[in-house]
Every structure is written in structure tokens, then in C-alpha cells.
């Protein structure tokens, strides 16, 4: 009999131990604070499991933290877990929070449906009764804007609160930035675990995480029209139109009148402008590119009297390329053409016989066929996406890594908005895309918004090559050059065949803040007649660029260092050929103004065929259109 009693007592004790509540305080602490020895992605997964356990614990101490998760975690599955858990807890203080979620048209339908089910479990209506004022004795809970519970108990006592219903126990919730005042019999400075609207910044707070609990202000549309359509097999795409103004000047000079009353006036004008266009599309099996350049140098001097000097030089070039891939190997076809015209006019001040008027014209046309290995693409827009992900992660606002589909949508959105005069629409669209994808965990606060804007304005991502490309082609060309009175070319003209080899390399390192790139070439003329030159040339260029940023991601500028080696021979027959060598280096810094625009100051040194050159230069560019995509 005694044995049976002992067994019964042990069984009851075991049952009592098994029925002990889970370690709710530690679980609440784990949900609110990421452990130092755990990476963020692991913590987020375990955090969801812990929130699920809190909802199943039947311990009302878990209600405040679950209420906060249900309100604030609108773009993570943990928010839905918390909503479902509130229904399981059976705590009536969660009713206003759940009713607010049901009434929030901005929440997902699945979240609102879960809130309805939770309200049914609590025996509460989907919408609350008319607001009124009541006071009485009972438990009163006050919360600030988006605040999270940090202790495991609710203070009770005599107090006042605003809410709905009759006197008795009541719950006060707020989604504003002003904390609700709660008076209890506890010490005024004793923490209740519910007041975090004021005081020091706690780990996981809005400032540290870069997230804000609510949206305020006018809601602007984030819809973007005319997104480019790119297939899933597209590796990279780009479109670029740039105008560069080297110099432009207009001056009018007037001298005092002479003794005869005549005034000497002189009007001068000069300009040096250029334009560049490139459109390229790389897919897994093909690659197509078309580009063009134009360059105009013009000026005139127009003093008083008969004298006059005018001149202009205009160059334009257009080229296209198509590749067809089989793995990393490809066949390539190219076509290019270039035109150049020069105009000169001189009017002598006194003698018409010395007047001169001349114009020249030159043209090239070339086709080439060959093959190669690899490809070199501009991954600048992909770098922008990676920078965006790092900014979110550093501010603890990254719900999950940016996937390929979201990266593509972001880049195409930026492409469609490239003509905008400001980054306002790009910022709105970027935040909305990240929120819809569950990547951005909430509304960005001012600090995170600034960092996102800095990423969108980053011009350091322009023209960032990545990969290796090597090719050899045989070209057939026709050259038209100025001739003398007998129709003979001053230099080589007519048909020209060449073999051309080229290589390019690019790598982005150190979180895309360091770039190493280079290219090399070699060409040789084929099938020249005995009395014609067979020139050849070879060269290589290597460059390093270091991109610099401020404390909050704002770009500052770019240091660059480059070196060049080139050798050539004019291939003149009969032993009169001449070989020249060029070695050059350059160190520069570019100060960034805005997207695809900047000012660059550089110093260079070179030894060119025996001539030693040391110099400096100042360059400025301004870009109008720039759209890119790379996966």
C-alpha cells in the first residue's frame, strides 16, 4: 500500500513539473534583444519560434510583447504569429490592438483575417464601441508609440485612463508619439515594463534599428510607369547618354576711340563639346551593343574691319556588335563607321589674295568577324542593390536578403525614373518595393531614409566592370582620306585588312569600394602591297580606383591610379620603319557633384618616344540619362 502511495506522489510531482509554465521572461527578452553571439538571420528565425511559444504559453505576461509585435512587425511573419498568439492567450487587453489591425486597410488581408479569428476566440467584436471616458479601480495599462514590454508583470492600482466601456478593468493603447499617462500606486520611477516612449535608447529601438512604428504625412503614390521589360535570361543591360562640355566662351572687346573717332571692336567665340551614347543587352546566349560618339570643336575671331578667322572640326562615330554564346565561348560580328570633316576660313585684313577657304573630309567603314571567351559587363546597378542591402542590415532593418526578383524590380524602377530631376519618386518606390517584399521590416526612420537616399544618389556605381573577356577578330575596312590634285592619298587609304586581339578585365572588391580593371590590345595589318606600310601596335592599361564614403553612406569621391604601356611600329617598307614606345602614369581624384556628373583633377607623367611630359588636367562632365541593370 505504501508503495502505491509513493508511486502516486511521484506521478503527481512529475505532472506538476511538466505543467510548469515556460520561461516566459527569458523568452520575452530573447524576442526583444538579439544575443551578441548570434547572427541576425539565425536570431530572426529563432525569434519567430519563440514568439509562437509565447502565444501558446497561456501566460498573460506575454501579452504586451505580442501586442507590440502584432502592431509593428507588419512585414515579417512574426507579426502574424503574434496576432494568432494573442487569440490563444485569452487576454482581453489585446482586444483594441486586434480591432485596430482589422480596421487597418493598409495591413495584409491575411493579417486582418487572423485578427478576426483571434477576436472570435476572445469573444470580442471586430470593431470597438464608441469611444467614451471612464474611470475606476482596476488594472490600467499605458503604452507609448510602438513601445515594447520589457518586464514580466502588469502594475495594478487605482488610476485613471481613457478608453471604451464602463468602469472596471480597462486597457489603453496608443499609436501616437505622445505616451498615455498612467497613475498607479507603484513608485513613479519604478519601471512597469510598458513605458518606452521616453528615456534612453534601448537595443532594438527605432533609432538603433532605423525603423519607425507608424506612417505620418501625406501618402504619395509609388506607382512607376514604363518599366523596361527584360527577360529572365538577361544578365546585364544598360543605356547611357552623356554630354560633356569642355570649354565654351564668348567675348566682346571694345577699345577706346582713336583721334579719328573710330572704335576697335572684336568678337571671339570658341566651344569644345562632346556626346556619347551606348545601349547594351547581355543575355545568357547573346549580347548586342550599339554606341556612338560625337565631338565638335569650333571657334571664330571677328575683329573690326575686313579680317576674319573661322574654323570647325566635327567627328562622329557609330558602332555595333553582336555575340552568340555557347557556354563561355562566343562568336562575334562587328560593324563600325566614322566620319570627320574640317572647315577653315581665313580673310586677310587688307589683301584679298591671301584669303583662304578649305574643307576636308575623311571616313572609315569596317566589319569584323571572330571569336572569344567570357564577357565583361557593367554591374553598377547590382552594386547599388548590394549597398542598399548592407545599409538595411547595418541599421538592423533587413528582414531577409534581397532576392533576385526584388533586385531586378528595383533596378528597372530606377531605370524608368532616370529622367527625374530629383530622387523623390525613386525613394518612395524603393521603400515600397522593399516593404512589399518583406525585406524592409517597417517604416524607415529619418536616419535610415537618409542612408537609402545616399545609396540612390551614389554615382560611384557608374561604369563598374566585372568579368574577363578575350577575343580575336579579322577585320575588313575601307578608308577614305584627303587626296592631292592628282587623286593620291596623303596617307594610307582604300581597303585595309587587320587582325585585332583584345582583352578586358574587371573586379569589384572590399564590399565594392575597390575596383581593379585593365585592358590590352594588339593589331597588325594584313595583306598589304609591297609598297604599302604594314603597321602594328600593342598596349595595355591597368587601373585601380578607391571609392570613398562618409559616415552615413554619402559618397565623397574617387581616388584613381592608372598605368599605360604602348608600343607601335609604322611598318614602312624598305627598312625605314620606326618603332615608338610610350610609358605613362596618372593619379587623380574625382569630386562627385551628382549622378554621372563630377569634377576631376589629375596629375600625369609620361615618356613618349623620347619626350618626357609632366602635366595636370581638370575635367568636368554632366550626364543627362543613365539606366542600367545587372543580375
ZAMARGU-4260 file (C-alpha; in steps of 0.2 Angstrom, whole numbers, plus 5000, padded with zeros to 4 digits):
<rodrens>
0) 5000/5000/5000 | 5014/5012/5005 | 5022/5008/4988 | 5007/5013/4979 | 5006/5030/4988
5) 5024/5034/4984 | 5021/5030/4966 | 5006/5041/4965 | 5015/5055/4974 | 5029/5054/4961
10) 5017/5054/4947 | 5008/5069/4953 | 5025/5078/4956 | 5030/5074/4938 | 5014/5080/4931
15) 5016/5096/4941 | 5034/5099/4934 | 5028/5096/4916 | 5014/5108/4919 | 5026/5122/4924
20) 5025/5137/4913 | 5038/5140/4900 | 5052/5153/4904 | 5042/5167/4899 | 5053/5182/4905
25) 5068/5175/4896 | 5058/5172/4880 | 5052/5190/4880 | 5070/5196/4882 | 5075/5185/4868
30) 5062/5192/4856 | 5066/5210/4861 | 5085/5209/4860 | 5097/5200/4848 | 5110/5190/4858
35) 5128/5196/4854 | 5134/5179/4850 | 5120/5176/4837 | 5120/5182/4819 | 5104/5192/4813
40) 5097/5179/4801 | 5098/5165/4814 | 5090/5176/4828 | 5076/5181/4817 | 5071/5163/4814
45) 5073/5158/4832 | 5063/5174/4837 | 5048/5168/4827 | 5048/5151/4835 | 5050/5160/4852
50) 5035/5171/4848 | 5025/5156/4843 | 5029/5148/4860 | 5024/5164/4869 | 5007/5163/4861
55) 5005/5145/4866 | 5011/5148/4884 | 4994/5154/4891 | 5004/5167/4901 | 4997/5184/4901
60) 5014/5191/4904 | 5017/5188/4886 | 5003/5199/4880 | 5012/5216/4880 | 5026/5210/4869
65) 5015/5200/4857 | 5004/5216/4856 | 5019/5226/4851 | 5024/5213/4838 | 5007/5212/4831
70) 5007/5231/4829 | 5024/5235/4822 | 5030/5219/4813 | 5019/5222/4798 | 5031/5215/4785
75) 5038/5199/4794 | 5029/5183/4798 | 5032/5186/4816 | 5018/5199/4816 | 5005/5186/4811
80) 5012/5174/4823 | 5009/5187/4837 | 4991/5190/4831 | 4987/5172/4832 | 4996/5170/4849
85) 4985/5185/4856 | 4970/5175/4852 | 4977/5159/4861 | 4982/5169/4877 | 4964/5174/4880
90) 4969/5191/4887 | 4956/5205/4885 | 4969/5219/4884 | 4973/5213/4867 | 4956/5217/4860
95) 4959/5235/4855 | 4975/5231/4846 | 4967/5217/4836 | 4952/5228/4832 | 4964/5241/4826
100) 4973/5228/4814 | 4956/5223/4807 | 4951/5241/4804 | 4968/5245/4796 | 4966/5244/4777
105) 4985/5245/4775 | 4988/5228/4783 | 4988/5212/4773 | 4971/5203/4771 | 4979/5188/4779
110) 4984/5198/4794 | 4967/5205/4796 | 4959/5188/4794 | 4970/5181/4808 | 4965/5196/4819
115) 4946/5192/4816 | 4949/5174/4822 | 4958/5180/4837 | 4944/5192/4842 | 4932/5177/4840
120) 4942/5167/4852 | 4942/5182/4864 | 4923/5184/4862 | 4925/5202/4856 | 4918/5211/4841
125) 4928/5215/4826 | 4926/5234/4829 | 4926/5243/4846 | 4911/5253/4853 | 4910/5272/4853
130) 4924/5280/4862 | 4920/5287/4880 | 4928/5292/4896 | 4928/5281/4911 | 4937/5280/4927
135) 4938/5267/4941 | 4948/5255/4950 | 4957/5241/4941 | 4971/5236/4930 | 4977/5250/4919
140) 4989/5248/4905 | 4998/5263/4897 | 5009/5262/4881 | 5019/5274/4871 | 5021/5274/4852
145) 5026/5257/4846 | 5034/5253/4863 | 5038/5235/4868 | 5035/5227/4885 | 5051/5225/4894
150) 5046/5217/4911 | 5035/5202/4915 | 5021/5210/4926 | 5007/5222/4924 | 5006/5235/4938
155) 4989/5237/4946 | 4981/5250/4957 | 4969/5265/4957 | 4971/5276/4942 | 4963/5284/4928
160) 4963/5280/4909 | 4953/5284/4893 | 4945/5270/4884 | 4928/5262/4880 | 4915/5254/4890
165) 4910/5255/4908 | 4920/5257/4924 | 4931/5242/4929 | 4946/5234/4921 | 4951/5243/4905
170) 4965/5244/4893 | 4973/5260/4885 | 4983/5258/4869 | 4990/5272/4858 | 4998/5273/4841
175) 5004/5291/4843 | 5021/5298/4849 | 5013/5305/4865 | 5014/5292/4879 | 4997/5289/4888
180) 4998/5295/4906 | 4995/5281/4919 | 4995/5283/4938 | 4997/5268/4949 | 5001/5265/4967
185) 5019/5260/4962 | 5034/5272/4964 | 5034/5285/4950 | 5051/5280/4944 | 5049/5261/4945
190) 5049/5253/4928 | 5032/5244/4923 | 5039/5236/4908 | 5027/5246/4897 | 5034/5264/4896
195) 5047/5266/4882 | 5041/5281/4873 | 5054/5292/4883 | 5071/5289/4891 | 5087/5281/4884
200) 5088/5272/4868 | 5086/5253/4871 | 5093/5239/4860 | 5081/5236/4846 | 5073/5254/4847
205) 5068/5264/4832 | 5084/5274/4832 | 5095/5259/4833 | 5085/5249/4820 | 5081/5263/4808
210) 5063/5259/4809 | 5048/5269/4813 | 5032/5262/4820 | 5019/5272/4810 | 5017/5282/4794
215) 5013/5300/4795 | 5011/5314/4782 | 5003/5313/4765 | 5004/5296/4757 | 5011/5299/4739
220) 5009/5286/4725 | 5023/5275/4722 | 5017/5268/4705 | 5030/5269/4692 | 5026/5268/4674
225) 5035/5262/4658 | 5047/5250/4667 | 5058/5242/4654 | 5054/5224/4650 | 5069/5212/4652
230) 5068/5193/4651 | 5074/5181/4665 | 5089/5176/4654 | 5096/5194/4654 | 5112/5196/4663
235) 5115/5214/4661 | 5108/5229/4652 | 5112/5247/4650 | 5108/5263/4641 | 5118/5279/4643
240) 5118/5296/4635 | 5131/5309/4641 | 5135/5327/4636 | 5152/5334/4640 | 5156/5352/4639
245) 5175/5355/4638 | 5176/5374/4635 | 5164/5387/4629 | 5167/5406/4628 | 5160/5422/4620
250) 5168/5438/4622 | 5166/5456/4615 | 5181/5468/4616 | 5179/5487/4613 | 5194/5499/4614
255) 5193/5517/4616 | 5190/5528/4601 | 5206/5535/4592 | 5209/5553/4586 | 5198/5550/4571
260) 5183/5543/4582 | 5185/5525/4577 | 5182/5511/4589 | 5191/5494/4588 | 5179/5480/4592
265) 5182/5462/4592 | 5170/5447/4594 | 5178/5430/4599 | 5169/5413/4601 | 5175/5395/4605
270) 5167/5379/4610 | 5173/5361/4613 | 5158/5349/4616 | 5156/5330/4615 | 5142/5317/4617
275) 5142/5299/4620 | 5128/5286/4618 | 5128/5267/4622 | 5115/5254/4623 | 5119/5236/4628
280) 5110/5220/4632 | 5118/5204/4638 | 5108/5188/4639 | 5114/5170/4643 | 5116/5166/4625
285) 5118/5183/4616 | 5125/5200/4618 | 5121/5216/4607 | 5128/5233/4609 | 5126/5249/4599
290) 5135/5265/4603 | 5140/5282/4596 | 5151/5297/4599 | 5151/5315/4593 | 5164/5329/4595
295) 5163/5347/4590 | 5177/5360/4591 | 5173/5377/4584 | 5178/5395/4585 | 5179/5412/4576
300) 5188/5428/4578 | 5179/5443/4571 | 5189/5460/4574 | 5183/5476/4566 | 5187/5478/4548
305) 5189/5465/4534 | 5199/5452/4544 | 5190/5436/4550 | 5195/5419/4555 | 5184/5404/4557
310) 5186/5385/4560 | 5177/5370/4565 | 5181/5351/4567 | 5167/5338/4568 | 5169/5320/4571
315) 5156/5307/4573 | 5157/5288/4575 | 5144/5274/4576 | 5147/5255/4580 | 5138/5240/4584
320) 5142/5222/4590 | 5133/5205/4591 | 5139/5190/4600 | 5132/5172/4601 | 5137/5161/4616
325) 5140/5143/4618 | 5144/5142/4636 | 5159/5154/4639 | 5164/5154/4621 | 5156/5165/4608
330) 5157/5171/4590 | 5156/5189/4587 | 5152/5201/4572 | 5156/5220/4572 | 5152/5234/4561
335) 5158/5252/4563 | 5159/5268/4554 | 5167/5285/4557 | 5166/5302/4548 | 5176/5318/4551
340) 5175/5335/4542 | 5186/5350/4545 | 5182/5368/4539 | 5194/5383/4539 | 5192/5400/4533
345) 5204/5415/4534 | 5201/5433/4527 | 5216/5444/4527 | 5214/5461/4534 | 5220/5470/4518
350) 5224/5459/4504 | 5210/5448/4497 | 5224/5437/4488 | 5229/5430/4504 | 5211/5424/4509
355) 5210/5405/4512 | 5195/5393/4512 | 5197/5375/4514 | 5187/5359/4520 | 5192/5341/4521
360) 5183/5325/4523 | 5188/5308/4530 | 5178/5292/4533 | 5180/5274/4539 | 5170/5259/4537
365) 5174/5242/4545 | 5167/5225/4548 | 5175/5211/4558 | 5172/5193/4562 | 5180/5182/4576
370) 5178/5173/4592 | 5182/5175/4610 | 5179/5169/4628 | 5170/5176/4643 | 5161/5193/4645
375) 5164/5210/4653 | 5148/5218/4660 | 5144/5234/4669 | 5137/5228/4687 | 5135/5246/4694
380) 5116/5244/4697 | 5119/5227/4705 | 5132/5236/4717 | 5118/5249/4721 | 5107/5235/4727
385) 5121/5227/4737 | 5124/5244/4745 | 5106/5245/4749 | 5106/5228/4757 | 5121/5232/4768
390) 5113/5249/4773 | 5097/5240/4779 | 5107/5226/4788 | 5118/5239/4797 | 5103/5248/4803
395) 5095/5231/4809 | 5081/5234/4797 | 5084/5219/4785 | 5071/5206/4786 | 5079/5195/4773
400) 5092/5196/4760 | 5087/5205/4744 | 5082/5191/4732 | 5085/5191/4713 | 5067/5196/4709
405) 5067/5211/4720 | 5084/5216/4714 | 5078/5216/4696 | 5062/5226/4701 | 5072/5239/4710
410) 5084/5241/4696 | 5071/5243/4682 | 5062/5255/4693 | 5077/5266/4695 | 5079/5264/4676
415) 5062/5270/4672 | 5065/5285/4684 | 5081/5290/4677 | 5074/5306/4669 | 5068/5313/4685
420) 5075/5329/4691 | 5075/5323/4710 | 5076/5307/4719 | 5060/5309/4727 | 5050/5296/4717
425) 5064/5284/4717 | 5065/5285/4736 | 5046/5282/4738 | 5046/5267/4725 | 5062/5259/4733
430) 5054/5259/4751 | 5038/5252/4744 | 5046/5238/4734 | 5057/5233/4749 | 5041/5233/4761
435) 5031/5223/4749 | 5044/5210/4748 | 5046/5209/4767 | 5064/5214/4766 | 5062/5231/4775
440) 5054/5227/4792 | 5044/5243/4794 | 5044/5261/4790 | 5061/5269/4789 | 5065/5282/4801
445) 5075/5298/4797 | 5092/5290/4799 | 5088/5275/4788 | 5079/5286/4775 | 5095/5297/4773
450) 5106/5281/4771 | 5093/5274/4757 | 5094/5291/4749 | 5113/5291/4749 | 5113/5274/4740
455) 5101/5281/4727 | 5112/5296/4724 | 5128/5286/4723 | 5137/5290/4707 | 5152/5279/4711
460) 5142/5264/4704 | 5143/5271/4686 | 5153/5260/4674 | 5159/5246/4686 | 5166/5232/4675
465) 5166/5214/4681 | 5172/5199/4672 | 5185/5193/4659 | 5184/5195/4641 | 5196/5189/4627
470) 5193/5190/4609 | 5202/5189/4592 | 5194/5196/4576 | 5199/5198/4557 | 5193/5215/4550
475) 5190/5221/4533 | 5189/5240/4531 | 5188/5254/4519 | 5197/5271/4522 | 5193/5287/4513
480) 5206/5301/4516 | 5210/5318/4508 | 5220/5317/4492 | 5231/5329/4482 | 5227/5337/4465
485) 5231/5320/4456 | 5220/5310/4467 | 5233/5302/4478 | 5231/5299/4496 | 5242/5309/4508
490) 5242/5294/4519 | 5235/5276/4518 | 5218/5274/4511 | 5207/5261/4502 | 5205/5244/4508
495) 5213/5238/4524 | 5213/5221/4532 | 5219/5218/4550 | 5220/5205/4564 | 5215/5213/4581
500) 5216/5204/4598 | 5209/5212/4614 | 5206/5208/4632 | 5197/5216/4646 | 5196/5213/4665
505) 5186/5220/4680 | 5184/5215/4698 | 5175/5224/4712 | 5182/5220/4729 | 5181/5226/4748
510) 5162/5227/4748 | 5163/5236/4731 | 5174/5250/4737 | 5189/5244/4727 | 5190/5241/4709
515) 5204/5233/4698 | 5202/5234/4680 | 5213/5233/4664 | 5213/5231/4645 | 5225/5226/4632
520) 5226/5226/4613 | 5236/5221/4598 | 5233/5223/4580 | 5243/5220/4564 | 5239/5225/4546
525) 5237/5210/4534 | 5239/5208/4515 | 5247/5225/4512 | 5255/5228/4495 | 5274/5228/4493
530) 5275/5247/4493 | 5262/5250/4507 | 5265/5250/4526 | 5261/5236/4537 | 5259/5245/4554
535) 5257/5236/4570 | 5253/5241/4588 | 5251/5234/4606 | 5247/5241/4623 | 5240/5238/4640
540) 5231/5249/4653 | 5229/5245/4671 | 5219/5255/4684 | 5214/5255/4702 | 5200/5265/4709
545) 5196/5268/4728 | 5178/5274/4731 | 5176/5285/4747 | 5160/5287/4758 | 5155/5297/4773
550) 5149/5290/4789 | 5131/5288/4783 | 5134/5281/4766 | 5135/5298/4757 | 5148/5297/4743
555) 5163/5309/4743 | 5174/5305/4729 | 5186/5293/4720 | 5205/5291/4720 | 5211/5283/4704
560) 5229/5277/4699 | 5232/5271/4682 | 5247/5265/4671 | 5249/5263/4652 | 5262/5254/4641
565) 5261/5255/4622 | 5272/5251/4608 | 5270/5253/4589 | 5279/5252/4573 | 5273/5261/4557
570) 5279/5246/4546 | 5286/5257/4532 | 5294/5245/4519 | 5312/5247/4513 | 5319/5247/4530
575) 5313/5264/4535 | 5301/5259/4549 | 5301/5267/4565 | 5296/5260/4582 | 5290/5271/4597
580) 5287/5267/4615 | 5275/5276/4627 | 5275/5274/4646 | 5263/5284/4656 | 5255/5285/4673
585) 5241/5296/4681 | 5235/5299/4699 | 5218/5308/4701 | 5204/5312/4712 | 5186/5315/4706
590) 5174/5325/4717 | 5156/5319/4714 | 5143/5333/4710 | 5128/5322/4706 | 5123/5307/4697
595) 5135/5304/4682 | 5142/5321/4685 | 5158/5326/4693 | 5174/5336/4693 | 5191/5328/4691
600) 5209/5334/4695 | 5223/5323/4690 | 5242/5324/4688 | 5251/5314/4674 | 5268/5309/4669
605) 5274/5301/4653 | 5288/5296/4642 | 5283/5296/4624 | 5295/5292/4610 | 5309/5301/4619
610) 5299/5316/4625 | 5296/5317/4644 | 5280/5325/4649 | 5273/5331/4666 | 5256/5339/4667
615) 5240/5341/4676 | 5222/5342/4670 | 5205/5347/4676 | 5189/5338/4669 | 5171/5341/4671
620) 5156/5330/4665 | 5137/5331/4666 | 5126/5316/4662 | 5108/5318/4657 | 5102/5300/4655
625) 5109/5284/4663 | 5099/5267/4665 | 5107/5251/4670 | 5103/5233/4675 | 5114/5218/4680
630) 5110/5202/4690
</rodrens>
